[in-house]
């Protein structure tokens, strides 16, 4: 749920000054970062 709200907020903030392409790129990068963090947290030490 937090991810969706952050994404929605990012779209609202960036949608005013950025194009859809830039927003899409940022959302993809954001998702990759979240996946990377989740992988590191889940990975056994």
N, C-alpha and C positions, 0 to 999 in steps of 0.2 A: 504493500500500500504506500509506503514511503517513497518508493521508486517512482510510482505513478504520479504522486503529488509533486515530486521534485521535477519530473519531466514536464508536467503540466505547467508548473511555475516557470520553467526555463522557456517553454514555448511562448508563454505570455510575455516574458521579459524580452526575449530575443526576436519574437515575431514582429515587434514594432520596427526594429531597425535592421533586422537581418532577413535575407531571402529564405524561402523554404529549403533551398539546397543547403545553405549554411546551417540552418536549424537541424536538418536531417543528419548532416555530418556530425554535429555536436552531440546529437542524441545517440548516434551509433558509437561515438567515442565514449560517451558516458556509460552506455550499456556495457562496453568492453571493460571499462574500469571496474564497474560493479561486479562483473563476472570474475575478473582477475582477483579482486579482493575476496569474493566469496570462495574462490578456489583456494586461496592462501589460508583462509580461516578454516575451511573444511579439511584441508590436507593434514594428515597426521604428522606430528613433529618427529 
